[in-house]
């Protein structure tokens, strides 16, 4: 639905919000722009909801749906703001595949948003205008390595920084498109990764499986110098782990990371050229 098909009051209201770069608004904003009050105010809001121009996020707070959603990936940032509002807690962050999207580690638009939160939610999956929001619980002490980034001209959200994003994705590949997708993202942003910080994060995260998967990927891409290789060696224990748990556990390829490698190094390299 285009703005040309709206009445003058509705069209002016939506255009005014766009001009103000305001994608979250309240009834007070409606009053200031339209002058509508009382039953006319809420009737107007309900009509905009029914015409799928706005969404009700929670009582007294609404979200403007971009007219370009589904056509241009640059508008996906608005959905991260919706995720923030649904989370309704300072202890949240955009995570996994969605964090990869924010850090420009993906080559295709995303219509699913992953949010990690320390708040226990009864409803963990929400669907809004063909976009799925999935909430993943984490203990409060596990929420670190977070930064605030602008996703619109006026709105910020909390997101795992690029190093924490890599750690999270390698911990739970099922939320990240699998090892091939994660590996491709690492390659795309290899120049932006702080490898010393990454090592520190591995120590703090304290999971051998994550370090081994990362070490294998970095070695395959020749991103490990001798100094980093020595730091990774301490993470190689005697237990074998599956490289990509989203795929069958066979075949396996020889490696020095004690991994059951069910994706060949050639496949990883080929993914960077796709």
C-alpha positions as CSV (number, residue, x, y, z in Angstrom):
1,X,0.0,0.0,0.0
2,X,1.4,3.4,-1.0
3,X,0.9,6.7,0.7
4,X,-1.0,8.0,-2.4
5,X,-3.8,5.6,-1.5
6,X,-4.2,7.1,2.0
7,X,-6.5,10.0,3.1
8,X,-4.8,13.4,3.6
9,X,-4.6,13.1,7.4
10,X,-3.1,9.6,7.4
11,X,-0.6,10.5,4.6
12,X,0.5,13.7,6.3
13,X,0.9,11.8,9.6
14,X,3.1,9.1,8.1
15,X,5.2,11.5,6.1
16,X,5.7,13.7,9.1
17,X,7.0,10.8,11.1
18,X,9.4,9.9,8.2
19,X,10.6,13.5,8.0
20,X,11.3,13.4,11.8
21,X,13.1,10.0,11.4
22,X,10.7,8.8,14.1
23,X,9.8,5.1,13.7
24,X,8.5,4.7,17.3
25,X,5.7,6.9,18.4
26,X,3.0,7.4,21.1
27,X,-0.5,8.8,21.1
28,X,1.0,12.1,22.1
29,X,2.8,12.3,18.8
30,X,-0.5,11.6,17.0
31,X,-2.1,14.5,18.9
32,X,0.7,16.8,18.0
33,X,0.7,16.0,14.3
34,X,-3.0,15.5,13.6
35,X,-4.8,17.3,16.4
36,X,-7.1,14.3,16.9
37,X,-8.1,13.4,20.5
38,X,-10.2,11.0,22.5
39,X,-12.2,8.4,20.5
40,X,-11.1,9.9,17.2
41,X,-7.4,9.5,18.2
42,X,-7.7,5.8,18.9
43,X,-10.0,5.1,15.9
44,X,-7.3,6.7,13.7
45,X,-4.6,4.5,15.3
46,X,-6.7,1.4,14.8
47,X,-7.2,2.2,11.2
48,X,-3.5,2.6,10.6
49,X,-3.0,-0.8,12.3
50,X,-5.7,-2.4,10.1
51,X,-4.0,-1.0,7.0
52,X,-0.7,-2.4,8.1
53,X,1.0,1.0,8.2
54,X,1.9,0.7,11.9
55,X,2.3,-2.0,14.5
56,X,1.3,-1.9,18.2
57,X,4.4,-2.9,20.1
58,X,2.9,-2.5,23.6
59,X,0.3,-0.3,25.3
60,X,0.9,3.3,24.2
61,X,3.8,2.5,21.9
62,X,3.6,2.0,18.1
63,X,6.0,1.3,15.3
64,X,5.9,2.7,11.7
65,X,6.2,0.0,9.0
66,X,8.4,1.1,6.2
67,X,6.8,1.1,2.8
68,X,9.9,-0.7,1.4
69,X,10.0,-3.7,3.7
70,X,10.7,-6.8,1.8
71,X,12.2,-5.0,-1.1
72,X,15.3,-3.2,0.3
73,X,17.4,-4.8,3.1
74,X,18.5,-1.4,4.4
75,X,15.1,-1.1,6.2
76,X,15.7,-4.3,8.2
77,X,17.3,-2.1,10.9
78,X,13.8,-1.1,11.9
79,X,13.1,-4.7,13.0
80,X,16.0,-4.6,15.4
81,X,14.2,-1.6,17.1
82,X,11.0,-3.7,17.3
83,X,13.1,-6.5,18.9
84,X,14.4,-4.1,21.5
85,X,10.9,-3.0,22.3
86,X,9.6,-6.5,22.6
87,X,12.5,-7.5,24.8
88,X,11.6,-4.6,27.1
89,X,14.7,-5.1,29.2
90,X,18.2,-3.5,29.4
91,X,19.7,-7.0,29.6
92,X,19.2,-8.0,26.0
93,X,21.3,-7.9,22.8
94,X,20.8,-8.7,19.1
95,X,22.6,-11.9,18.6
96,X,23.7,-14.8,16.3
97,X,22.6,-14.5,12.6
98,X,21.0,-11.1,13.3
99,X,24.3,-9.7,14.8
100,X,26.1,-11.0,11.7
101,X,23.7,-9.0,9.6
102,X,24.4,-5.8,11.6
103,X,28.1,-6.4,11.3
104,X,27.8,-6.8,7.5
105,X,28.8,-10.5,7.6
106,X,25.9,-11.7,5.4
107,X,25.4,-11.5,1.7
108,X,21.6,-11.7,1.8
109,X,18.8,-9.9,3.7
110,X,17.4,-11.4,6.9
111,X,13.8,-11.9,7.9
112,X,14.4,-13.5,11.3
113,X,15.7,-11.7,14.3
114,X,17.5,-13.4,17.1
115,X,17.6,-11.7,20.5
116,X,19.5,-13.0,23.6
117,X,18.0,-11.9,26.9
118,X,18.4,-12.6,30.6
119,X,14.6,-12.0,31.0
120,X,12.5,-15.2,31.2
121,X,9.8,-14.8,28.5
122,X,6.7,-17.0,28.3
123,X,6.5,-16.4,24.6
124,X,9.9,-17.0,22.9
125,X,8.8,-16.6,19.3
126,X,6.9,-13.7,17.8
127,X,5.8,-13.3,14.2
128,X,5.1,-9.8,12.9
129,X,4.5,-8.9,9.2
130,X,6.4,-12.1,8.0
131,X,9.3,-11.4,10.3
132,X,10.1,-13.9,13.1
133,X,11.6,-12.8,16.4
134,X,13.2,-15.5,18.5
135,X,14.3,-14.9,22.0
136,X,17.1,-17.0,23.5
137,X,17.7,-17.0,27.3
138,X,21.1,-16.4,28.8
139,X,22.2,-16.0,32.4
140,X,22.9,-12.4,33.2
141,X,26.6,-13.0,33.9
142,X,27.0,-14.4,30.4
143,X,25.9,-11.2,28.8
144,X,29.1,-9.3,27.9
145,X,31.0,-8.2,24.8
146,X,28.0,-5.9,23.9
147,X,28.0,-2.6,22.1
148,X,25.3,-0.1,21.0
149,X,24.9,0.7,17.3
150,X,22.7,2.9,15.2
151,X,20.3,0.9,13.1
152,X,18.3,4.0,12.0
153,X,19.1,7.7,12.0
154,X,17.5,8.0,15.5
155,X,17.5,4.6,17.1
156,X,20.2,2.5,18.7
157,X,20.1,-1.2,19.7
158,X,22.4,-3.4,21.8
159,X,24.3,-6.0,19.7
160,X,27.1,-8.4,20.4
161,X,30.4,-6.9,19.0
162,X,31.9,-8.7,16.1
163,X,34.2,-10.9,18.2
164,X,31.4,-11.9,20.6
165,X,29.2,-12.6,17.6
166,X,31.8,-15.0,16.2
167,X,32.0,-16.8,19.6
168,X,28.2,-17.1,19.9
169,X,27.7,-18.3,16.4
170,X,30.4,-21.0,16.7
171,X,28.8,-22.1,20.0
172,X,25.4,-22.5,18.5
173,X,25.6,-22.8,14.7
174,X,21.9,-23.7,14.4
175,X,21.1,-20.0,15.1
176,X,23.7,-18.8,12.6
177,X,23.1,-20.6,9.3
178,X,25.7,-23.3,10.0
179,X,29.5,-23.3,9.8
180,X,29.7,-22.4,6.1
181,X,27.7,-19.2,6.7
182,X,29.7,-18.3,9.8
183,X,33.0,-19.0,8.0
184,X,32.0,-16.8,5.1
185,X,31.1,-14.0,7.5
186,X,34.5,-14.3,9.2
187,X,36.2,-14.1,5.8
188,X,34.2,-11.1,4.7
189,X,35.1,-9.1,7.9
190,X,38.5,-10.5,8.5
191,X,40.0,-7.0,8.4
192,X,37.7,-5.8,11.1
193,X,38.3,-8.6,13.7
194,X,40.5,-7.9,16.7
195,X,42.2,-11.3,17.0
196,X,43.7,-10.6,20.4
197,X,40.3,-9.7,21.7
198,X,38.9,-12.8,20.2
199,X,41.5,-14.9,22.1
200,X,40.5,-13.1,25.3
201,X,36.9,-13.8,24.6
202,X,37.6,-17.5,24.1
203,X,39.2,-17.7,27.5
204,X,36.3,-15.9,29.1
205,X,33.7,-18.0,27.2
206,X,35.6,-21.2,28.3
207,X,34.3,-23.7,25.8
208,X,36.9,-25.9,24.0
209,X,34.4,-26.7,21.2
210,X,34.2,-23.0,20.2
211,X,38.0,-22.5,20.2
212,X,38.5,-25.6,18.1
213,X,35.9,-24.7,15.5
214,X,37.4,-21.2,15.3
215,X,41.0,-22.4,15.1
216,X,40.1,-24.8,12.2
217,X,38.4,-22.0,10.3
218,X,41.1,-19.5,10.8
219,X,43.8,-22.0,9.8
220,X,41.9,-23.0,6.7
221,X,41.8,-19.3,5.7
222,X,45.5,-18.8,6.6
223,X,44.5,-16.2,9.2
224,X,46.5,-17.7,12.0
225,X,50.1,-16.5,12.4
226,X,52.6,-18.4,14.5
227,X,51.8,-16.3,17.6
228,X,48.1,-17.0,17.4
229,X,48.6,-20.7,16.7
230,X,50.5,-21.0,19.9
231,X,47.7,-19.3,21.8
232,X,45.1,-21.7,20.3
233,X,47.1,-24.8,21.1
234,X,46.0,-24.6,24.8
235,X,42.4,-25.1,23.7
236,X,43.1,-28.4,22.0
237,X,41.9,-31.1,24.4
238,X,41.6,-34.8,23.8
239,X,37.9,-34.9,23.2
240,X,36.5,-34.9,19.6
241,X,33.8,-32.5,18.7
242,X,31.6,-32.1,15.6
243,X,32.6,-29.2,13.4
244,X,29.0,-28.5,12.2
245,X,26.3,-30.0,14.3
246,X,23.6,-28.9,11.8
247,X,25.0,-31.5,9.3
248,X,25.5,-35.3,9.3
249,X,28.6,-36.4,11.2
250,X,30.3,-37.9,8.2
251,X,32.6,-37.7,6.3
252,X,35.6,-36.5,8.3
253,X,38.8,-34.9,7.1
254,X,42.2,-35.1,8.7
255,X,43.0,-32.2,11.0
256,X,45.1,-31.3,14.1
257,X,42.2,-29.7,16.0
258,X,40.6,-33.0,17.1
259,X,37.4,-32.2,15.3
260,X,35.0,-34.5,13.4
261,X,35.3,-32.4,10.3
262,X,32.1,-32.9,8.2
263,X,32.8,-29.9,5.9
264,X,36.0,-30.1,3.8
265,X,38.5,-27.2,3.8
266,X,37.8,-26.9,0.1
267,X,34.2,-26.2,0.8
268,X,35.1,-23.5,3.3
269,X,37.4,-21.9,0.8
270,X,34.8,-22.2,-2.0
271,X,32.2,-20.4,0.2
272,X,34.4,-17.3,0.2
273,X,34.2,-17.1,-3.6
274,X,30.4,-17.5,-3.8
